[in-house]
Amino acid sequence: MQIHFFKYQGTGNDFIMIDDRAQDFPRHNEALVAKMCQRRFGIGADGLILLRPHSETDFEMVYFNADGKEGSMCGNGGRCTVQFAHDLGIFQTHTKFMAVDGLHEAYLENGLVALKMGDVHGIEQHGKDAFADTGSPHYLKFVENLEQHPVFEEGKKIRHSFREGGTNVNFLKMQGDTLQVRTFERGVEDETWSCGTGVTAAALFTANINGPHAVPIQTKGGALQVRFERKADGQFEQIYLIGPAKRVFEGKWG
């Protein structure tokens, strides 16, 4: 079986994209997905995404982690899926699609993809650290020397010990007016160059500390923006993750 695939990246967070509107991809074959995502013997990616038909929206996004298992919401993956759908001619400027955490809206503007995330009902404080669910779970921790911080070692420890099912782990630092973020992602089980849901969680956590205003965000893979409204009860609404999403190449597997 030959599989036509595309490779997309959003600030260095890379994904295998498959147009599965015919619904013939073997989505329950975890070994196949993991093999395709493997960087030395496969195509190489942080995850694999199927674009599938949906009866009430423009399309459905089905996301798999690099380990082959279906994952929770992926923000950069969502932005890449939106760009992929646009490149396929599914929509022009605005779209609605279904993901594992529910309905999302998105639009394209000035070469960037703006993805509306789900509402966040609050930030859990854990001493100086925090936890937030932005479609995926994220532990958040400010550190002094982010560039030299042992993201893999500490991230792996927190990822497995914080709560049942595990969590993604974000390490943060304010550098002037810019929020810098590094992320250990579960499912990838390593640091990724960027994480959309993690950046979103980091922006909301920072808003609780520095005031309810958006700040520029820098990841290893590039710059992102998070726009939001913070309510008096601590809930965050109208959350948009904004940044680039680019096609890298296409090919055939098998």
C-alpha positions as CSV (number, residue, x, y, z in Angstrom):
1,M,0.0,0.0,0.0
2,Q,1.4,3.3,-1.1
3,I,0.6,6.3,1.1
4,H,0.8,9.8,-0.3
5,F,1.9,12.1,2.4
6,F,3.0,15.8,2.9
7,K,5.4,17.1,5.5
8,Y,4.5,20.4,7.3
9,Q,6.1,22.3,10.1
10,G,4.9,25.1,12.4
11,T,7.9,26.8,14.2
12,G,9.9,23.6,13.9
13,N,7.1,21.3,15.2
14,D,6.8,18.9,12.3
15,F,4.1,16.6,11.1
16,I,3.3,14.1,8.5
17,M,0.0,15.2,6.9
18,I,-2.3,12.7,5.1
19,D,-5.4,13.6,3.0
20,D,-7.6,10.9,4.3
21,R,-10.9,12.1,2.9
22,A,-11.3,8.7,1.4
23,Q,-10.9,7.2,4.9
24,D,-8.7,4.4,3.8
25,F,-5.6,5.0,6.1
26,P,-5.3,2.2,8.7
27,R,-5.6,4.6,11.6
28,H,-5.5,1.8,14.2
29,N,-2.1,0.6,13.0
30,E,0.1,2.2,15.8
31,A,3.2,0.4,14.5
32,L,2.8,1.9,11.1
33,V,2.4,5.5,12.4
34,A,5.3,5.1,14.7
35,K,7.5,3.8,11.9
36,M,6.6,6.7,9.6
37,C,7.4,9.2,12.4
38,Q,10.8,7.6,13.2
39,R,13.5,10.0,12.2
40,R,16.2,7.5,11.1
41,F,14.2,4.8,9.5
42,G,11.0,6.6,8.5
43,I,9.9,10.0,7.2
44,G,10.6,11.7,10.6
45,A,8.1,13.8,12.5
46,D,6.8,14.8,15.9
47,G,3.4,13.4,14.9
48,L,1.1,12.3,12.1
49,I,-2.2,14.0,11.2
50,L,-5.1,12.7,9.2
51,L,-7.4,15.2,7.5
52,R,-10.8,13.4,7.3
53,P,-14.3,14.4,6.3
54,H,-16.8,15.6,8.9
55,S,-20.6,16.0,8.5
56,E,-20.9,19.3,10.3
57,T,-17.6,21.1,9.6
58,D,-15.1,21.6,6.8
59,F,-13.0,18.6,8.0
60,E,-11.8,16.6,11.0
61,M,-8.3,16.5,12.3
62,V,-7.1,13.2,13.8
63,Y,-3.7,13.5,15.6
64,F,-1.2,10.8,16.4
65,N,1.8,11.2,18.6
66,A,5.2,10.0,17.3
67,D,4.7,6.8,19.4
68,G,1.8,5.8,17.1
69,K,-1.0,6.5,19.7
70,E,-3.8,8.9,19.1
71,G,-3.1,12.1,21.1
72,S,-4.8,15.0,22.7
73,M,-5.1,18.4,21.0
74,C,-2.0,19.7,19.2
75,G,-1.9,23.4,18.6
76,N,0.9,23.6,16.0
77,G,-0.5,20.5,14.4
78,G,-3.9,22.2,14.2
79,R,-2.4,25.2,12.5
80,C,-0.6,23.0,10.1
81,T,-3.8,21.1,9.4
82,V,-5.5,24.4,8.7
83,Q,-2.8,25.4,6.2
84,F,-3.0,21.9,4.6
85,A,-6.7,22.2,4.2
86,H,-6.3,25.6,2.6
87,D,-3.6,24.2,0.2
88,L,-6.0,21.4,-0.7
89,G,-8.7,24.0,-1.6
90,I,-11.1,23.1,1.2
91,F,-11.5,26.7,2.3
92,Q,-10.3,30.2,1.4
93,T,-9.8,32.4,4.5
94,H,-12.0,31.1,7.4
95,T,-12.7,27.5,8.4
96,K,-14.3,25.4,11.1
97,F,-13.1,21.9,11.9
98,M,-13.5,19.1,14.5
99,A,-10.6,17.8,16.7
100,V,-10.4,15.5,19.6
101,D,-11.2,18.3,22.1
102,G,-14.1,19.7,20.1
103,L,-14.9,22.4,17.5
104,H,-12.2,24.8,16.4
105,E,-12.3,27.9,14.2
106,A,-9.3,29.3,12.3
107,Y,-8.4,31.9,9.7
108,L,-5.4,32.8,7.5
109,E,-4.1,36.4,7.6
110,N,-0.8,37.9,6.4
111,G,0.9,34.6,5.9
112,L,0.0,33.3,9.4
113,V,-2.5,30.8,10.7
114,A,-4.7,31.9,13.6
115,L,-6.3,29.0,15.4
116,K,-9.0,29.4,18.1
117,M,-8.3,27.2,21.1
118,G,-10.8,26.0,23.6
119,D,-11.7,28.1,26.7
120,V,-9.5,27.5,29.7
121,H,-11.3,27.6,33.1
122,G,-8.3,28.5,35.2
123,I,-4.7,27.9,36.1
124,E,-3.9,25.5,38.9
125,Q,-1.1,26.8,41.1
126,H,1.5,24.3,42.5
127,G,3.8,26.4,44.6
128,K,5.6,28.6,42.2
129,D,4.7,26.3,39.3
130,A,1.4,25.8,37.6
131,F,-0.8,23.4,35.6
132,A,-3.2,24.2,32.7
133,D,-5.2,22.1,30.3
134,T,-5.3,23.9,26.9
135,G,-6.6,20.8,25.0
136,S,-3.5,19.0,26.2
137,P,-2.2,18.9,29.8
138,H,0.8,21.2,30.6
139,Y,3.0,21.6,33.7
140,L,4.6,25.1,33.8
141,K,7.8,26.1,35.5
142,F,9.9,29.3,35.4
143,V,13.6,28.7,35.5
144,E,16.6,31.0,35.7
145,N,18.8,29.8,32.9
146,L,16.5,28.4,30.2
147,E,19.2,28.0,27.6
148,Q,21.2,25.6,29.8
149,H,18.3,24.0,31.6
150,P,18.1,20.1,31.5
151,V,14.8,20.1,29.7
152,F,14.9,16.4,28.8
153,E,16.0,15.1,32.2
154,E,13.7,17.2,34.3
155,G,10.9,17.1,31.8
156,K,10.9,13.3,31.7
157,K,10.8,13.1,35.5
158,I,7.9,15.6,35.8
159,R,6.0,14.1,32.8
160,H,5.7,10.7,34.5
161,S,5.3,11.8,38.2
162,F,2.9,14.7,38.2
163,R,-0.4,13.0,37.6
164,E,-2.0,9.8,36.2
165,G,-1.7,9.7,32.4
166,G,1.3,12.1,32.5
167,T,1.7,15.6,31.3
168,N,3.7,17.8,28.9
169,V,6.2,20.0,30.7
170,N,7.1,23.6,29.8
171,F,10.0,25.6,31.1
172,L,9.7,29.4,30.9
173,K,11.8,32.5,31.2
174,M,10.9,36.2,30.6
175,Q,13.7,37.8,28.6
176,G,12.8,41.5,28.5
177,D,9.3,41.7,27.1
178,T,9.5,38.3,25.4
179,L,8.4,35.0,26.9
180,Q,10.8,32.1,26.1
181,V,9.4,28.6,26.2
182,R,11.0,25.1,25.9
183,T,8.8,22.0,26.0
184,F,9.2,18.3,26.8
185,E,6.3,16.6,25.0
186,R,4.7,13.3,26.1
187,G,4.1,10.9,23.2
188,V,7.3,12.3,21.5
189,E,9.1,11.7,24.8
190,D,11.6,14.4,24.1
191,E,12.0,18.1,23.7
192,T,10.3,19.5,20.6
193,W,11.3,22.7,18.9
194,S,7.8,24.2,19.6
195,C,4.5,23.2,21.2
196,G,1.3,25.2,20.4
197,T,-0.8,24.0,23.4
198,G,2.2,24.5,25.6
199,V,2.9,28.0,24.4
200,T,-0.8,28.8,25.0
201,A,-0.6,27.5,28.5
202,A,2.6,29.5,29.1
203,A,1.0,32.7,27.9
204,L,-2.1,32.3,30.2
205,F,0.1,31.4,33.2
206,T,2.2,34.5,32.5
207,A,-0.9,36.6,32.3
208,N,-1.8,35.6,35.8
209,I,1.5,36.9,37.0
210,N,2.3,39.9,34.8
211,G,-1.2,41.1,34.0
212,P,-3.8,40.2,31.4
213,H,-1.9,41.2,28.3
214,A,-0.4,39.3,25.4
215,V,3.4,39.0,25.1
216,P,5.6,37.9,22.2
217,I,6.7,34.3,22.6
218,Q,9.9,32.7,21.4
219,T,10.4,28.9,21.0
220,K,13.5,27.1,19.6
221,G,11.7,26.9,16.3
222,G,10.5,30.5,16.0
223,A,8.0,33.1,17.2
224,L,4.3,32.6,18.1
225,Q,1.6,34.9,19.4
226,V,-1.2,34.1,21.8
227,R,-4.2,36.4,22.0
228,F,-6.9,36.0,24.7
229,E,-9.5,37.6,26.9
230,R,-9.2,37.1,30.7
231,K,-12.4,37.2,32.6
232,A,-12.9,38.4,36.2
233,D,-13.5,34.8,37.4
234,G,-10.1,33.7,36.0
235,Q,-11.4,32.0,32.9
236,F,-9.7,32.6,29.6
237,E,-11.8,33.0,26.4
238,Q,-11.3,33.9,22.8
239,I,-7.9,32.3,22.8
240,Y,-6.0,32.4,19.5
241,L,-2.7,30.7,18.7
242,I,-1.1,32.6,15.8
243,G,2.0,31.7,13.8
244,P,3.4,30.3,10.5
245,A,2.7,26.9,9.1
246,K,4.7,25.7,6.0
247,R,4.7,22.8,3.6
248,V,8.2,21.3,3.6
249,F,7.9,18.4,1.0
250,E,5.6,15.6,-0.2
251,G,6.2,12.0,-1.2
252,K,5.0,8.4,-1.1
253,W,5.5,5.8,1.6
254,G,5.5,2.1,0.8
